Amino acid sequence: MDITQNKKAFDEFFRFYYPRLKKYAYFLLKSDQDADDLIQDVFSI
């Protein structure tokens, strides 16, 4: 698998899971900014 395929796969993964994870993080944290920060940390690891 080359870098282009990896990037495409990650982009699809991100687009699918980001809204779900953001909603759940907001439910737990009750803060939009904290939820964004948490999801950014999750996807940057």
C-alpha positions as CSV (number, residue, x, y, z in Angstrom):
1,M,0.0,0.0,0.0
2,D,1.5,3.3,-1.0
3,I,1.3,6.7,0.8
4,T,-1.6,7.9,-1.4
5,Q,-3.7,4.9,-0.5
6,N,-2.8,5.3,3.2
7,K,-3.9,8.9,3.1
8,K,-7.1,8.1,1.3
9,A,-7.9,5.3,3.8
10,F,-7.1,7.6,6.8
11,D,-9.3,10.4,5.3
12,E,-12.2,8.0,4.9
13,F,-11.7,6.7,8.4
14,F,-11.5,10.2,9.8
15,R,-14.7,11.4,8.0
16,F,-16.6,8.4,9.2
17,Y,-15.6,8.4,12.9
18,Y,-15.0,12.1,13.6
19,P,-18.7,13.1,14.0
20,R,-19.4,10.1,16.2
21,L,-16.4,10.6,18.4
22,K,-17.0,14.4,18.7
23,K,-20.6,13.8,19.8
24,Y,-19.5,11.2,22.4
25,A,-16.7,13.4,23.6
26,Y,-19.1,16.4,23.9
27,F,-21.5,14.2,25.9
28,L,-18.8,13.3,28.3
29,L,-17.0,16.6,28.6
30,K,-19.9,19.1,28.1
31,S,-17.5,21.4,26.2
32,D,-17.2,21.8,22.5
33,Q,-13.6,23.1,22.7
34,D,-12.5,20.2,25.0
35,A,-14.2,17.7,22.7
36,D,-12.4,19.1,19.7
37,D,-9.1,19.0,21.6
38,L,-9.6,15.4,22.7
39,I,-10.5,14.2,19.2
40,Q,-7.6,16.1,17.7
41,D,-5.3,14.3,20.2
42,V,-6.8,10.9,19.4
43,F,-6.2,11.3,15.7
44,S,-2.7,12.7,16.1
45,I,-1.3,9.7,17.9
